[in-house]
Amino acid sequence: MKNDEFPPLTQQPLLNVDMTPDDKLAIRILEAYRYNCDSKWATSSDGSCDNPIYALMNQYNDERAVILDKAIEKLKLEA
């Protein structure tokens, strides 16, 4: 892998969010960020990650997902 190339992701991230100004806007933004937490770096041929830097980024995605899941659930309860 060259320095300017990134390994593949397990799924393509969302690049756009429906920004219609309504009561569901905050949830849509958080859900898009949450969806992107499932995009993991895959550095080995079997789809796993054997590179410590990318593995740490995947771990941080997992940790962010937990926090976002809680925030989304709270917002849905308030709606």
C-alpha positions, -999 to 999 in steps of 0.1 A, spaced: 0 0 0 14 34 -10 14 62 15 -13 81 -4 -37 51 -6 -61 39 21 -73 4 26 -108 -6 16 -138 0 39 -163 -27 48 -191 -3 36 -192 30 19 -199 59 43 -229 83 39 -217 116 25 -251 134 26 -279 139 51 -314 152 45 -311 187 61 -348 196 59 -354 219 89 -379 198 109 -382 181 143 -363 150 130 -332 168 118 -310 161 148 -319 124 147 -311 122 110 -277 137 116 -269 114 145 -281 84 126 -259 92 96 -229 95 119 -239 63 135 -242 45 102 -207 57 93 -194 40 125 -201 7 107 -176 16 80 -145 -3 91 -110 -4 77 -101 -38 63 -63 -43 59 -61 -80 53 -74 -102 25 -101 -117 47 -117 -83 55 -102 -80 90 -78 -54 102 -42 -64 110 -28 -29 111 -26 -14 146 -34 22 135 -64 12 114 -75 -13 142 -74 16 167 -96 37 143 -120 8 140 -121 5 178 -129 43 181 -157 38 156 -171 11 179 -169 34 209 -185 63 191 -213 39 180 -222 31 216 -224 68 225 -244 77 194 -268 48 200 -276 62 235 -281 98 222 -303 86 193 -325 66 217 -329 96 241 -339 118 212 -364 93 200 -380 91 234 -383 128 236 -400 131 201 
